[in-house]
Amino acid sequence: MNMHTIFESQHWLVSHRRDSRYAGLLIVSSKSDVSDISGLESGALSELGSVLAKTEKLLITHYDSYRVITAKLGFSAGHSCHFHVIPVSISLLEEIVSHPSYTNEPDGNDALLFVSREYCERELTTEESFIQKSTINQLRKKELTNGCSRQSAAEPSIKHFK
């Protein structure tokens, strides 16, 4: 098991972004070595909506998010098809507004760019790694207890991590 994993399904792995100091920045990655949505097999495509919905619900309930952003970027070689899923709080929007390089009316694009530039893209310190591990454990527990993992006939089978 990957230490960043929150949960997984048959075709998808949901994990905390490795270099993120921003709590709850999750990555939903295909388990297949396909980089484009159009290359995914039908099972992965049919499961994708349920996995993204579970991920969004987890972030909304855990962080009381104002919004949750989901973005497929995927320009880096060697990465499977994946989505960045970011909980956006009012305090994040206020932080963006107070930054001189961003607009006074931030949108999802601003939030995605701000979190990526200000909270990621460098190694974590020992203290930041400890905080991130705590965040991951909290999200795993929340996913197990808040109903995000209950399976219906239309939902994928989910593996949980402790």
N, C-alpha and C positions, 0 to 999 in steps of 0.2 A: 504494500500500500504506500502511495505517495503521501508524505507528511502534510501536503497542502490540500489533499482531497477532502471535500465536504460530503459528496455522495456521487454515485454513478448509476447509470442504467446500462442496458445491453449495448447501446451504441454511443453513449456520451459520458464524459467525465466532467464533473463540476468541481473546480478547485479555486483556492485563493491565489491571486497573482503573486508569484514568488517575490518580486521586488517591490511590492506595494506597501507603503506606510499607511495608505488610506484603507481603513477597515471596511471589509465587505466588497472590495473590488474582485469580482469572481470571473473566472474564465470557464466557459462551457466549450469543451473540446471534443471533436469527433474522435472515436477510437480507431477509425480507419485512416490510412495515409492518403487522404484526399484533401486537396486544399480548397476546392470550390464546392458550393452547394449543389451545383448541377452534376457533380460527380458522385454524390452520395447515393448509396443504395436506398431502395424504397423503405426499408425498415428504419433506417436512420432518419430519413425525411419524415416519416409518420410519427416518430418518437420526439422529434425536435421541438414541436410546439408544446408538448406536455412538460418536457425538461425545462424549457425556457420559462414556462408559466410557474413551475415549482420554484425555480431559482428566483424569479421576481417576487413571488409570494414570501419566500424565506427572507429576502432583503427588506421588503415592506414591513413584515411583522417584527423582525429583529431590530431594525433601525428606525422604524416609524418614518420611512422615507417620504419626502415630498413627491418625488418621481424616481423611477428606475430607468436608466438608459441601457439599451442593448445595441451593440454595434459589432458588425463583422468587418474586420480590417484585413488581415491576412496577406500582407505583401512580403513578409519575411520568408525566405526559403527554409524548407525543412519543418514547417509547422502544418499540422492538419487543420482542416476547417474549424474555426473557433470563433466564439463571440465573447466580447468583453461586456460584463454586466455590472453596472455601477449604481449604487444607491446614492441618490442626490438629496441632501438635506437643505433646509433653509440656511443653516450656518455655512454650508459649502457655497451656496449662491452669494451670501454676504461676503465671504472671503474672496470670491472672484470679483465682485463689484469693487472691493477695496484695493485690488491689485491694479497697478497703473497700466498694465499691458492688456487689460480686458475691458469689455464694454460694461456700461452701467445697467444693461438689461441682458444678462447672460441667458443663453439657451443651452440645449443639450450638447451642441457642438463645443461651446465654450467650456462646459463642465467636463466633457471627455478630454479635451486638450489640457485643461488646467490640472486635472487629477493625474494625467499621464506625465506631464512636465514637472509638476511640483511634488508629487508623492511617489513617483516611480523612477525608473531608468537609472538607478544606482544601487549599489549593494546596501543591504540593511546592516545597521550596527548590531552588536550583540543585544542591546536593550530593545531595539526595534524588532529583532527576530523573536525575542521573548514575548513581546506584545502581540505580534502577529500570530504566534502559536496559540496564545490565549484566545484571540479572535476566532481562529479556526476551530478550536474546541467548543467555543460558545455556539458557533454556527452549526456544528455537527449536532450538538445537544438540541438546539432549537429545531433543526430539521427533523430530528427523531420525535420530538414532543409536540410540535404545533400542528400536526396534521398534514404537513407538506408531503409526507412520505406515504400516506394512506393510498393504497392502490385500488382503483376501480377497473372495470373491464377495459376502459379506453386508455388507462395510464400505463406507462412502462414499469417493468420490475426494477426496483431501486435497491442497491446495496448500500448499507450504512456503515460508517466508520466510527469507532470510539477512541 
